Amino acid sequence: MSDRLAAQMAFLREADRLKSVLRATTLCDGSRRENSAEHSWHLALYALVLADQAGPGVSIDRVVRMLILHDLVEIDVGDVPIHSADGQAHGSAAVLAAERAAADRLFGLLPRDIAGDLRALWEEFEAAESPDAVFAKSLDRVQPVMQNLASGGGTWATYGVTFDQLESRVGAKVARGAPRLWAWVRERARPWFARRASTGP
């Protein structure tokens, strides 16, 4: 029992490092960059509040669990912003391999039964094929959009993002799991890009 508890605590101590991984996205007030642990918590809250946007058969409890776990690998890999100059690295074979190695290390800290369950949830999220994972991915993509809207443009301004890029990189994935949500968000994002196009950077 003591060895099992020690392993559980070792994992939880290591997970604390996610609080030090900074993302490109700022807080809604634009005062600072959010960290990946804050992002994960916020997404779990998104899932609870926006549960009515989920498709048939989606288990919000499982979605919340996925979202709490989904970015743990950034402890080793860091965050690769989708709109940055390195955005092409987002989802690349090299990044995916690094994330899998990080998952091996991090989940490997846990007792085997817990590790198996949590790793399976992480893998399901990454595959984005089940209804739960598709909805979780939609929320993961839409939260930064709302942060950028609240902060006056955020990473859109930083990286010179166009509306077409937002649609292709983000909108398509949000709409796949939460079409009504994306329709609503899209109409609120469009004016920012229209203003940007008319006034220039």
Contacts in CASP RR format, 6 or more apart in sequence:
PFRMAT RR
TARGET T0000
AUTHOR 0000-0000-0000
METHOD contacts of the structure
MODEL  1
MSDRLAAQMAFLREADRLKSVLRATTLCDGSRRENSAEHSWHLALYALVL
ADQAGPGVSIDRVVRMLILHDLVEIDVGDVPIHSADGQAHGSAAVLAAER
AAADRLFGLLPRDIAGDLRALWEEFEAAESPDAVFAKSLDRVQPVMQNLA
SGGGTWATYGVTFDQLESRVGAKVARGAPRLWAWVRERARPWFARRASTG
P
4 111 0 8 1.000
7 109 0 8 1.000
7 110 0 8 1.000
7 111 0 8 1.000
8 110 0 8 1.000
8 111 0 8 1.000
8 114 0 8 1.000
10 109 0 8 1.000
11 106 0 8 1.000
11 107 0 8 1.000
11 108 0 8 1.000
11 109 0 8 1.000
11 110 0 8 1.000
14 75 0 8 1.000
14 106 0 8 1.000
14 109 0 8 1.000
15 72 0 8 1.000
15 75 0 8 1.000
15 106 0 8 1.000
17 75 0 8 1.000
18 35 0 8 1.000
18 36 0 8 1.000
18 37 0 8 1.000
18 40 0 8 1.000
18 71 0 8 1.000
18 72 0 8 1.000
18 74 0 8 1.000
18 75 0 8 1.000
19 35 0 8 1.000
19 36 0 8 1.000
19 37 0 8 1.000
19 38 0 8 1.000
20 35 0 8 1.000
21 35 0 8 1.000
21 36 0 8 1.000
21 37 0 8 1.000
21 71 0 8 1.000
21 74 0 8 1.000
21 75 0 8 1.000
21 78 0 8 1.000
21 79 0 8 1.000
22 33 0 8 1.000
22 34 0 8 1.000
22 35 0 8 1.000
22 36 0 8 1.000
22 79 0 8 1.000
23 33 0 8 1.000
23 34 0 8 1.000
23 35 0 8 1.000
23 36 0 8 1.000
23 39 0 8 1.000
23 79 0 8 1.000
23 81 0 8 1.000
24 33 0 8 1.000
24 79 0 8 1.000
24 81 0 8 1.000
24 83 0 8 1.000
24 84 0 8 1.000
24 155 0 8 1.000
24 158 0 8 1.000
24 159 0 8 1.000
25 33 0 8 1.000
25 34 0 8 1.000
25 39 0 8 1.000
25 81 0 8 1.000
25 144 0 8 1.000
25 147 0 8 1.000
25 148 0 8 1.000
25 154 0 8 1.000
25 155 0 8 1.000
26 32 0 8 1.000
26 33 0 8 1.000
26 34 0 8 1.000
26 147 0 8 1.000
26 151 0 8 1.000
26 154 0 8 1.000
26 155 0 8 1.000
27 33 0 8 1.000
27 34 0 8 1.000
27 147 0 8 1.000
27 151 0 8 1.000
28 146 0 8 1.000
28 147 0 8 1.000
28 150 0 8 1.000
28 151 0 8 1.000
29 150 0 8 1.000
29 151 0 8 1.000
30 150 0 8 1.000
30 151 0 8 1.000
30 154 0 8 1.000
34 42 0 8 1.000
34 147 0 8 1.000
36 71 0 8 1.000
36 74 0 8 1.000
36 78 0 8 1.000
36 79 0 8 1.000
39 71 0 8 1.000
39 143 0 8 1.000
40 67 0 8 1.000
40 68 0 8 1.000
40 69 0 8 1.000
40 70 0 8 1.000
40 71 0 8 1.000
41 68 0 8 1.000
42 143 0 8 1.000
43 67 0 8 1.000
43 70 0 8 1.000
43 136 0 8 1.000
43 139 0 8 1.000
43 140 0 8 1.000
43 143 0 8 1.000
44 64 0 8 1.000
44 67 0 8 1.000
44 68 0 8 1.000
46 67 0 8 1.000
46 139 0 8 1.000
46 142 0 8 1.000
46 143 0 8 1.000
47 60 0 8 1.000
47 63 0 8 1.000
47 64 0 8 1.000
47 67 0 8 1.000
47 135 0 8 1.000
47 136 0 8 1.000
47 139 0 8 1.000
48 60 0 8 1.000
48 64 0 8 1.000
50 139 0 8 1.000
50 178 0 8 1.000
50 181 0 8 1.000
51 60 0 8 1.000
53 135 0 8 1.000
53 178 0 8 1.000
53 180 0 8 1.000
53 181 0 8 1.000
54 60 0 8 1.000
54 63 0 8 1.000
54 131 0 8 1.000
54 135 0 8 1.000
54 177 0 8 1.000
54 178 0 8 1.000
55 131 0 8 1.000
55 135 0 8 1.000
55 177 0 8 1.000
55 178 0 8 1.000
56 131 0 8 1.000
57 131 0 8 1.000
58 131 0 8 1.000
58 132 0 8 1.000
58 135 0 8 1.000
59 132 0 8 1.000
62 121 0 8 1.000
62 132 0 8 1.000
63 132 0 8 1.000
63 135 0 8 1.000
63 136 0 8 1.000
63 139 0 8 1.000
65 121 0 8 1.000
66 121 0 8 1.000
66 122 0 8 1.000
66 124 0 8 1.000
66 125 0 8 1.000
66 132 0 8 1.000
66 133 0 8 1.000
66 136 0 8 1.000
67 125 0 8 1.000
67 136 0 8 1.000
67 139 0 8 1.000
67 140 0 8 1.000
69 118 0 8 1.000
69 121 0 8 1.000
69 122 0 8 1.000
69 125 0 8 1.000
70 122 0 8 1.000
70 125 0 8 1.000
70 126 0 8 1.000
70 136 0 8 1.000
70 140 0 8 1.000
71 79 0 8 1.000
72 102 0 8 1.000
72 103 0 8 1.000
72 106 0 8 1.000
72 122 0 8 1.000
73 98 0 8 1.000
73 99 0 8 1.000
73 102 0 8 1.000
73 103 0 8 1.000
73 106 0 8 1.000
73 122 0 8 1.000
74 102 0 8 1.000
75 102 0 8 1.000
75 106 0 8 1.000
76 98 0 8 1.000
76 101 0 8 1.000
76 102 0 8 1.000
76 105 0 8 1.000
76 106 0 8 1.000
77 95 0 8 1.000
77 98 0 8 1.000
77 99 0 8 1.000
77 102 0 8 1.000
80 86 0 8 1.000
80 87 0 8 1.000
80 89 0 8 1.000
80 90 0 8 1.000
80 91 0 8 1.000
80 95 0 8 1.000
81 87 0 8 1.000
81 90 0 8 1.000
81 155 0 8 1.000
81 159 0 8 1.000
82 90 0 8 1.000
82 169 0 8 1.000
82 170 0 8 1.000
83 155 0 8 1.000
83 156 0 8 1.000
83 158 0 8 1.000
83 159 0 8 1.000
83 160 0 8 1.000
83 161 0 8 1.000
83 165 0 8 1.000
83 169 0 8 1.000
84 155 0 8 1.000
84 159 0 8 1.000
85 159 0 8 1.000
89 95 0 8 1.000
99 126 0 8 1.000
103 119 0 8 1.000
103 122 0 8 1.000
103 123 0 8 1.000
107 115 0 8 1.000
107 116 0 8 1.000
107 118 0 8 1.000
107 119 0 8 1.000
107 122 0 8 1.000
108 115 0 8 1.000
109 115 0 8 1.000
110 116 0 8 1.000
110 118 0 8 1.000
124 130 0 8 1.000
124 132 0 8 1.000
124 133 0 8 1.000
125 133 0 8 1.000
125 136 0 8 1.000
125 137 0 8 1.000
126 133 0 8 1.000
127 133 0 8 1.000
128 134 0 8 1.000
128 137 0 8 1.000
134 176 0 8 1.000
134 177 0 8 1.000
135 177 0 8 1.000
135 178 0 8 1.000
137 173 0 8 1.000
137 176 0 8 1.000
137 177 0 8 1.000
138 173 0 8 1.000
138 174 0 8 1.000
138 175 0 8 1.000
138 176 0 8 1.000
138 177 0 8 1.000
138 178 0 8 1.000
138 181 0 8 1.000
138 182 0 8 1.000
139 178 0 8 1.000
141 170 0 8 1.000
141 171 0 8 1.000
141 173 0 8 1.000
141 174 0 8 1.000
142 170 0 8 1.000
142 174 0 8 1.000
142 178 0 8 1.000
142 181 0 8 1.000
142 182 0 8 1.000
142 185 0 8 1.000
144 155 0 8 1.000
144 170 0 8 1.000
145 166 0 8 1.000
145 170 0 8 1.000
145 174 0 8 1.000
145 185 0 8 1.000
145 189 0 8 1.000
146 185 0 8 1.000
147 154 0 8 1.000
148 154 0 8 1.000
148 155 0 8 1.000
148 156 0 8 1.000
148 192 0 8 1.000
149 188 0 8 1.000
149 189 0 8 1.000
149 192 0 8 1.000
152 192 0 8 1.000
153 192 0 8 1.000
155 161 0 8 1.000
156 166 0 8 1.000
156 192 0 8 1.000
156 193 0 8 1.000
156 196 0 8 1.000
157 196 0 8 1.000
157 201 0 8 1.000
160 201 0 8 1.000
162 193 0 8 1.000
163 189 0 8 1.000
163 190 0 8 1.000
163 193 0 8 1.000
163 194 0 8 1.000
166 189 0 8 1.000
166 193 0 8 1.000
167 186 0 8 1.000
171 182 0 8 1.000
171 186 0 8 1.000
174 181 0 8 1.000
174 182 0 8 1.000
174 185 0 8 1.000
175 182 0 8 1.000
175 183 0 8 1.000
END
